[in-house]
Structure formats: C-alpha cells, structure tokens
C-alpha cells in the first residue's frame, strides 16, 4: 500500500469504520 492509502485506512478506522468496510476498501 502507498503511504496515502495507509493514512486513509487509519482515518477510516479512527472514525469507527467496521473492519469489513476497511478490508473491502483495502481490496
């Protein structure tokens, strides 16, 4: 993953996104 993608995933997790949603975005 690119640093930008990691940052976006971190923000998603901190905002309370479900693991399922995060994994879907991560592919």
Secondary structure, DSSP 8 states (H G I E B T S, - for coil): --HHHHHHHHHHHHTT--HHHHHHHH-
